[in-house]
Amino acid sequence: MCSYGIIFYKMTENMTVCDKKCDIRKISFLILPFLLVFSFLSCSANYGRIVAQWGPGNKKTIRDLAADWDKYLVYYAGPSFSFPSAVIFDPKEDGRKLIPDKWLLVKDRAQLDEIVEWLEFTPIFKPILFTILGPDGKPYGYLYSHKPDVLIKAIGNDTLWVSDIPLPPISFGGVPERR
């Protein structure tokens, strides 16, 4: 038996069964939080995230992206370009790739302008420009949408899968009366 085993045996030799159970409980309460944190970090390593473009220090706007639309692969989510829920801008020359699920490719600048106009039309659900970041923190592109809860998953080296974004709740105007 190694020296650590002898020390542990000597420490527990005079302990009752209850004392040994209490020590195991103390140790398990110390180890459990570390196991939870480790499992969370290992599971989240394959997912990307979005960060809002807030404040004066941000360089890109939706107008800048639309003006340089030919430098991007541009996709929109929604049933038609006149009823969109989001737009994605994937830079062509960055070596990274976005694979949008159920998104449609924007055909030309006029269609993109109409999509942006429709996104900004609803006063209740204002769209925000987000930067799409990979698990490594590198930017992969931009998302312009009212919904920040999009699922982004790494599916290979320098490739992210982006889930579909459902439509915003539809408001037909008016405020319901209180009874």
C-alpha positions in Angstrom: 0.0 0.0 0.0 1.4 3.4 -0.9 2.0 6.1 1.7 -1.2 8.0 0.8 -3.3 4.9 1.3 -1.7 4.4 4.8 -2.4 8.0 5.7 -6.0 7.7 4.6 -6.4 4.4 6.4 -5.0 5.9 9.6 -7.3 8.9 9.3 -10.4 6.7 8.8 -9.4 4.0 11.3 -11.0 5.6 14.3 -14.0 7.0 12.4 -17.5 5.6 12.7 -19.6 4.7 9.6 -21.6 7.9 10.0 -18.4 10.0 10.0 -17.2 8.3 6.8 -20.5 9.1 5.1 -20.4 12.7 6.2 -16.9 13.1 4.8 -18.0 11.6 1.4 -20.9 14.1 1.4 -18.6 17.0 2.0 -16.3 15.9 -0.8 -19.2 15.3 -3.2 -20.5 18.8 -2.5 -17.1 20.2 -3.4 -16.7 18.1 -6.5 -20.2 18.5 -7.9 -20.0 22.2 -8.9 -16.7 21.6 -10.8 -18.3 18.7 -12.7 -21.3 20.8 -13.7 -19.1 23.7 -14.8 -16.9 21.4 -16.8 -19.8 19.6 -18.5 -21.4 23.0 -19.4 -18.2 24.3 -20.9 -17.5 21.1 -22.9 -21.0 21.1 -24.3 -21.0 24.8 -25.3 -17.7 24.5 -27.2 -19.5 23.6 -30.4 -21.9 26.5 -30.5 -21.6 30.0 -31.9 -23.3 33.2 -30.6 -24.4 36.6 -31.7 -23.4 39.9 -30.3 -25.5 43.1 -30.8 -23.9 46.0 -32.7 -24.7 48.6 -30.1 -23.1 52.0 -29.5 -21.0 54.5 -31.4 -17.8 52.3 -31.6 -19.3 49.8 -34.0 -18.3 50.2 -37.6 -21.0 48.3 -39.6 -24.6 49.3 -40.2 -27.3 47.6 -42.2 -26.9 50.4 -44.8 -23.1 49.7 -45.1 -23.8 45.9 -45.5 -26.6 46.6 -48.1 -24.3 48.9 -50.1 -21.6 46.2 -50.3 -24.0 43.4 -50.7 -22.0 41.9 -53.6 -19.2 41.1 -51.1 -21.5 38.8 -49.2 -23.6 35.8 -49.7 -26.9 37.2 -48.5 -29.8 35.0 -47.2 -33.2 35.8 -45.8 -35.6 33.8 -43.5 -39.3 34.0 -43.9 -42.1 32.8 -46.3 -41.2 35.5 -48.9 -38.9 38.5 -49.3 -41.9 40.8 -48.6 -42.5 39.1 -45.2 -39.0 38.3 -43.9 -37.9 37.6 -40.3 -34.1 38.1 -40.7 -31.2 38.6 -43.1 -27.8 37.0 -42.9 -24.6 38.5 -44.5 -21.9 35.9 -45.0 -18.6 37.5 -46.3 -17.3 35.7 -49.4 -13.6 36.3 -48.9 -13.1 35.4 -45.2 -12.5 31.7 -45.6 -15.4 30.9 -43.2 -18.8 29.7 -44.2 -22.4 30.0 -42.8 -24.9 27.4 -43.7 -28.4 28.7 -43.1 -31.2 26.2 -42.5 -34.3 26.9 -44.6 -33.0 30.4 -45.6 -33.3 31.6 -49.2 -30.6 33.4 -51.2 -31.1 37.1 -52.0 -31.1 37.5 -55.8 -30.2 41.2 -56.2 -29.8 44.6 -54.5 -33.4 45.6 -55.1 -34.7 42.5 -53.4 -32.3 43.1 -50.4 -33.5 46.7 -50.1 -37.1 45.5 -50.0 -36.3 42.9 -47.4 -34.6 45.5 -45.2 -37.5 47.9 -45.7 -40.0 45.2 -44.6 -37.9 44.3 -41.6 -37.9 47.9 -40.5 -41.6 48.4 -41.3 -43.1 47.0 -38.1 -42.7 49.6 -35.3 -43.2 47.0 -32.5 -40.4 44.6 -33.5 -37.4 46.7 -34.4 -34.5 44.7 -36.0 -31.0 44.8 -34.6 -27.7 44.2 -36.4 -25.8 41.3 -34.7 -22.3 40.0 -35.4 -22.2 36.2 -35.7 -19.3 34.7 -33.7 -18.0 31.2 -33.9 -17.0 29.1 -30.9 -13.5 30.5 -31.2 -14.8 34.1 -31.0 -14.0 34.9 -34.7 -16.6 36.8 -36.7 -18.4 34.8 -39.4 -20.9 37.3 -40.6 -23.9 39.5 -39.7 -27.5 38.9 -38.8 -30.2 41.6 -39.0 -33.3 40.5 -37.1 -35.7 41.3 -34.4 -35.1 37.9 -32.7 -31.8 37.2 -30.9 -32.6 33.6 -30.1 -31.1 31.9 -33.1 -29.2 28.6 -32.8 -25.7 28.6 -34.3 -23.7 25.4 -34.3 -20.2 24.5 -35.5 -20.4 21.6 -38.0 -16.8 21.6 -39.2 -13.7 23.7 -39.4 -14.7 27.3 -40.2 -18.3 26.3 -40.9 -21.4 27.3 -38.9 -25.0 26.1 -39.2 -27.6 28.7 -38.5 -31.2 27.7 -37.6 -34.3 29.1 -39.2 -35.9 32.1 -37.5 -39.6 32.1 -37.1 -41.7 35.1 -37.9 -42.4 37.7 -35.3 -45.8 37.8 -33.6 -48.2 39.6 -35.9 -50.0 42.6 -34.5 -53.2 43.6 -36.2 -53.3 46.9 -34.4 -55.2 48.2 -31.4 -55.0 47.4 -27.8 -57.3 44.8 -26.3 -59.9 46.2 -23.9 -59.6 45.3 -20.2 -62.6 43.8 -18.6 
